[in-house]
């Protein structure tokens, strides 16, 4: 080594003084003779940087770096050489970099691949290189996948999507690669249309791009439907960004997928029809409510809920009717899945016709009545008050329980008297009393605003109703402890001075949970009374 004391960074800093070619010779000398790995790495890095402005030495430099990539055993030096080729910026440097990525027999690591990928755009990033990058969209090493994605997204929308569509047609690509391509197309479209609710902006600004996508409509659908992962929310959003561009034109094609033998394809098509709210799909979807695969049936129920067509309600209720010999018994989760779908239909529907539900209440079918009672509470319309009050007279326990809960959710104070009657009736089962107290609590919350600093004055009727609940706590010594807990919880929020003595009695309750709740309620009421007194004095 001519001067074994000069460091690579010093050579680079003095390159103008030393001359570019001499500087490169010195760096090569360090590379070949230095004992420290770090010095050799720096020599490679500065060799690439120095060669940028030394046209006559670029080829020589490239050959040295290429030799390191092929022959050097140390991985860090190979990676540094790959990065240096990018700094060199010589077209011929693409050959060794592509060799790293394309040669199946080349000895390479994830780090070396990433170094090559980082260098290529610094030299050239045209169609050949873009297609090469697309190959790495599904690489197992996350930093590679992330770098490739970000580099592709830096392209113009037209350049990116046209290249992705070209890659999508490659027969040698796996389904995993193809769905990754589709995913990236959707991601790009979503980012372009982020401020708009529909695709009109894209269709105006990127008309050529949209036309290119429409030309590949069938290919995109045949890639999306079989490979969609329903639990991948990002993928679903990206796919929907593509499909919404096609408008109604793809609805029939999606419906055609419902006839496929593969249940996963059917399930995915159903999910997409629901997300796109394809109204014309309701009739074909109804045929899959009792599909032999539960996953398909569940997807169908969810899709019908998303579409929101009232005509599906009667069919969904029929599935709930376990007394119907045409349907097997359904589990509780399945039942609430159906009820949630019906709820979504009514909440989405512009014309809310509840006659289907009212008609069920007139039938002698407790299974459907208790389901409808639950639905009325979930939908929460004031007009349901009287039908629900009528259900309190039913003999079936579940019907009455669901009606009570529903009345609490609706929050109409006209339900309080009938609910108090249930609480004060010794013949009422404890659970009905408990849910009645909870329902009254919810009704009070809807009508009376309470906070710790300032308590608003109750209307007389609310005070009277509170006193009746206090009486229920005083008189029922043998009452189920869960009913007592519900009343104590109510009094903690709405009780006044008259609640203190009955609550004091409950401190000695056999059930420790009741004793603790009563103690807590007393403290809250006393604090509230103290604040009210201070407020009056001020």
N, C-alpha and C positions, 0 to 999 in steps of 0.2 A: 504494500500500500504506500503510495507516494508520500502522504502525510497522514500518519495514523491517528493524529490528534484532532483533526478537523471533523466536526460533526455534520450529519446530513443537513440539519436546519441552517447551519452556518454557510454551507455550500450554497444552499438555495438563496439565502439572504444576500450573498456576495456574487450571485450568478452574473450580474451585469459587469462587475469588476473582473471576474475570472473569465468571462466569456461563456456563452451557453454550451458550446460543444465541450469545452474543457470541464465545465461544471458537471455535465452528464458523465464524462469519463471518470471524474472523481466519485460521483454517486455510484457508478457501476463498480468502482474499486471498493467502496464501502460495502456494497451488496455482496461482493465475492469474498471479502476478507475479514469483515467485522465479526467479532465473536459474540457480541450481544444481539439477541433476537430483535430487540426494540430498535437498535440502530439499523438493522437490515430492513425492517418494516418501513422505517422513515426514509431510507434510501430509495425504496420502491415508490413510495408516495411522491417524494420530491422529483423522482425521475419522470414520472408522468406529468407533473406540473411544469417542470422545466422544458420538457419536450414539446409542449404546446406551441412554443414560439421558435422552435428550432426545426424548420421544415426539412432540412437535409438529414436530420438524425431521427426523424419520426419512425421510419421503417426499421432502423436498427433497434430503436427503443422498443418497438412493438415486438420484434423477434425475441428480445431479451425477456420481456414480460410474458410472452407466449410460452417460452421455454420454462419459466418458473411455474406457470400453471400446469404444464404437462409433466415436468420432471421433478419438481420440488416435493419433498415429502411433508414438510411443515404446512399445516392447513392455514395458519395465520398469514404466512407469506403468499400462499396461493390466492387467498382472498384479497390481500393487499394488491397483488399484481392485477387481479380482475378489476378492482376499483381504479387502479392506475391507468388501465386501458381506456376507461371512460374519461379520465382527465386528459389523456392524450388526444382523444377526439379524432382519431384517424379512421377512415372508412374500413381499412383492412383489419382494424381491431375487432370488427364485428365477427370475423371468422372464428377466432378462439373463444369468444364469448358465446356464440351460438353453439360451438362444439360442446361447451360445458352443459348447455341446456338440452341439446338434442341427441348427443351420442349416448346410447344406452350402456355402452361399455366403459364410459369415462368414469374415473374414480372421483366422485363428487359428494359433497355434504350439503346440508341445507344452507349453511353459512356461505359456501362457495356459490351455490345457485343464487342466493339473495344478492351477493356481490355482483354477479354477472348481470342480474336483472337491473340493479341500480345503475350500472354503467351503460347499458344499451341506449337508454333515452338520451344520454349525453352525446351520443355519436349520431344516431338517427332513430326516428320513431315513425316509420311509414307502415304501410299495410302489412308487410312481411313481419316486422317486429311486433305490431299490434296483435296479429294472429298468434304469434309465439307466446305473447303474454297471456292471451285468453286461455291457452292450455293450462296455465298455472292458477286459474281461478278457484280450483278445488284442491289445491295442494294441502297436504296434511299439516304442514308447518305454518302456524298462524301468521308470523311476520311476513312470510312470502305471500300468502293469500291477501293480507292487508295491503302490502306494498303494491301488488299487481292491481288490486281493485282501485286504489287511489290514483295510480298512474293512468289507468284507463279512464277514470272519471275526469281527469284533467283534459281529455280530448273534447272537441266541440261535440254537441249532441248528435249532429248528423254523422260525423266521422265515427263516433263511438257506436251508435246503434246500427249503422250500416255494416260495420265490421262484425258486430255481434250477430247480426242476422246471417252474414256470410258463414261465420263459424258454426251457427246452429244447423246448417245444412250438411255439415261434415258427418259422413256415415261412421267414421272411426271414433267419434266422440261418444263417451258413455252417457247414460241418462243423467247421471249425477252432474256431468259437465254441462249438459244441455239445460238442466233446470237452473244451474248457476248462471248461465248466460241469460236466461229469461228473467231471473231474479235481478240481475244488474240492469237489464233493459227497463224493468218496472221501477227500479230505484231511481234511475235517471229521469224517467218520465214524471215520477212523483216530485222530484226536486225541482223540475221545470215548472210544474203546475201547483206549487205549494200554496200559493195565495188565492187559488181559484177553486170553486166548488165543483165545477164540471170541466169537461175537456175542450170547451169552446176556444179557450185561449191557445191551447196547443194546436188545434186544427187551423187556426188562423196564422199563427207565427211560424209553425213548423209543418206546413202542409205537405211538403215533399217527404218529410220524415214519417208522417202519419200514413201517407200513401204506401210507403215502403213496408210499414208494419201491416197494413191491410192486405198487401200482396202475400204476406206470410201468415195470414190469419189461421189457416188450417194447420200449418206446421207448429205454430205457437200453441194452439189448442191441444194438439196431439202430444205436445211436450208437457204442457201444464197439467192437464187433467190426471194422467196416470201417475205423475210424480209429485203432486202437491202434498206438502206436509201440513196438516191442519193445525198442529200445535206450534207451528212457526208463524208467529204474528207478523213479523217483518216480511216474510215471504208472501203471506196472504195479502198484505197491503200492496206489495209490489206487483203481484199478479193482477189484483183488481185495478191497479193503475193502467195496466195494458188492456184488460178486457173492457173497461168502461169506454175506451177510445172507439171500440167497434160498435157501440150502441146496441140497438135491437137486432142487428144483423146476425149476431152469434147465438141468440137465444135458442133457436131451433137446433143448432148444432150441439149446444150444451144439453138440451133435452134428449137428443139422440144417444148421448152417453149413458142415459138411464137404462138402456136395454142391454148394456154390456154384461157378460157373465161374471167378470171380475168385480167382486163386491167393493173393492177399494176404489175402483174407477167410478162405480155408481155413487159411493159415498162422497167422493171428491166433487163430482158433478153436482150432486145435491147441495153440498155446502156452497158452491159457487152460485148456483141458482138462487139460493137464499140470500147470499150477500149482495147479489145484484138486484134482488127484489123483483124477480121475473114473474109477473102476475100470471102469464099464460102457462107457467109450469105447475100451477096448483093442481090441476086435474091429473096430470101424469104423476105428480109426487104422491098423491093420495094412494096410488097403487102400491107404494112402498112403505106404508104405515105398518104393515104386518110382514115386512120382509123377513126372510129366514135368518138374516144376520141382524142382531140387535144394533150393531153400529150403524147400519143403514137406516133402520127405523128411527134411531135417535137423531141422526142427521136430518131425516125427513121432517121430524117434529120441529126441530130447530129452524129449518128452512121455512116451513109454513109460518112460524112465528115471525120471522124476519120479513116475509113477503106481506103479511098483514091482511090477507083476504078473508073477510068474514065467512065466506062459504066453507072454509076449512073447519070452523068451530064445531059444527055438528059431528063431523067425522072424528075429530079429536076427542070429543066427549064420549063418543061410542067406544073408543079404545079404553076409556076410563071405566066403562060399565062392565065390571068383572062378572056380573050376573048374566051377561050376554054369552051364550054358548059358542058364539063365533070367535071369541077372544079368550086366550089363556090368561090366568091370573098375572097381574103385573106387580112388580115390587114398588116400594114406596118412593125410591129415587126416580123411577120411571114415571110414576104418577105426578110428582111435582115438576118433572121436566115438561110433561104435557100441559099442566096448569100454567106454567110460566110462559109457554108458547101461546096459549089462549089469551093470557094477560097481555102479551106483546101485541097480539092481533088487535085487541080492542083499543089499546093505547095508540096504535099506529093508524087505526082506521079513521077516516074523515067522517064517515056515516056510522055512528055508533048505535047499532040496532041491538038492543039487549033482549029482544023477544025470545031468542033461542034459549037464553038462560032463564028467563021468567017461566017459559013453558016447562022446563025441567022441574021447577019448584012445585008445579001443579001435579006432577006425576008421583006415583007411589014407588019411588026408587031412592032409598036413603043413600046409596052409594054415590049417586050423582048429585043429590041434594047437598051433601056435606062438601063435595067438590065445588059446587056452584057457590055455596056460602063462603068458602075460602076465596074464590075468585072475586066475589062482590067486594070483599074487604080489600083485596089487592088493587082492584080498579079504583075503588074509593069514591064513588059518586054519591052525592047527597040523595039522589032519587032512589037509592037502594034501601033507605031507612025502613020503610014500611014492609017490604018483602022480608027483610032480615028480622024485624020484630015478629012477624008471623011465624018465622022459623023457631022462635023461642018456645013456641007451643008444641013443637014436635016431640015425639017420644024418644027418637034416636039420640043417643048421647053425643055422638060426633057431629051431627047436624047442629044441635044446640050450641055445642062448644065453638064450632067454627063461626056460627052466627054471632055469638058474643064477641069473639075476637075481631070479627069484621066490623061490628058496631064501634068498637074502640078505635079502629083505624080510621073510620069515616069521621068520627068525632062530633056527631050531632048530639046536642045536650038533651034532646027529647028521648034519647035512649036510656038516660040515667035512671028514671023511675022504674022501668021494667028490669033493669039490671040490679037495682037495690032490692027488688022483690025476690030475685033469685038468691041474693046474699042473705036475706032475712028469712028465707024458707028453710025450715029444719029438714025438710025432705030432700033438699038439693044436695047433690053429691059435692064433696069438698072441692074437686077440681073445677067444677062449674062456678062455684063461689070465687075461687082464686082468680080465674080468668075474668070474671065479672068485675072484681076489684081492679084488676089491671086495666080493663077496658075503661072504667070510670076515671082512673088515673090519666089515661091518654086523652079522654074527653076534656078533663080539667086543664091539661097542658095546652090543649088547642085554644081554650077560651080565656085562660087566665095567665098573665105574665108574672113570673116570680123571679126575683133575684135576692141575693143575700143582703144587699144594701138597702133596698127599698121594696116593701111589699105592697102591692096594690090592694085596695079594698075589694073584698068579694061582693058579688051581688048576693042579695038575700037568699036566693034559691041555692046558690052554691054553698053558702054557710049551712043551710038546712041539710043539704045532702051530706056535707062533711060530718055534721052531728049524728046523722043516722049511721055512718060508718063507725063513728066513735062508740055508739050504742052497740053495734055489732061486736066490737072488740071487748066491751065490758060484759056483755051478757053471755057470750059463748065461751065459758071456761074450758069446755071439752072440745072446742073447735080444733080441727086439724091445724098443726103448727104452720103449714104453708099458707093457709088462709090468713092467719094472724100476721105472718111476715108481710104479706101483700098489703094488709091494712096499715101496718106500721110504716111501711115504705111510703104509702099514700100520705099518712099523717106527718111524716118527716118533712114533706114538701108543702102540704096544704093545711096541716093542723095548727090550731091556735091554743090558747090557754086551757080550754076545756078538754084538750087531749092529754094534758100532762098527768093527771091522776090515773086514768086508765093505762097509760104507758108505764107509770111507776109500778103498777101491779104486775106488769109483764116482766119486770126485771128479775122476779123470782120464778119465772117460768122454767119448767123442767128442761125444756130444750134450750141449750146454751145459745144457739144461733138466734132464738127469739129474744133472749135476754140482752144479747149484744146489740141487736137491731133496735130494741126499745131504748137502751141507754144512748145510743147514737142519735135517735130521733128526738129524745128529750133535750139533748144539748143543742141540736139544730133549732128546735122551736124556741128554747130560752134565748138563744142568740138573736133569733129573728124578733122576738118580743122586745128585747133590749134595744135593738136598732129602731124599732117602731116607736118606742117610748122616747128615744133621743130625738127622733125626727119630729115628734109632736111638740116637744119642749122647745125645739129650735123654731 
